[in-house]
Amino acid sequence: MLSTKKFIKLTQVIPITGLSRATIYNYVNAGIFPQYVKVG
C-alpha cells in the first residue's frame, strides 16, 4: 500500500484536532506534534 504525505495549514489543523494554536505550538516544541514545513 502506498502512503502519501499531505500538508495542511495550521488554520486547518485547529478544527480537526480541537486544540488551540498555543497548545499546538507547545506540542511541536515538545516533539508530540510534527515540526512545521515551510512551503514556498
Secondary structure, DSSP 8 states (H G I E B T S, - for coil): ---------HHHHHHHHT--HHHHHHHHHHTSS-------
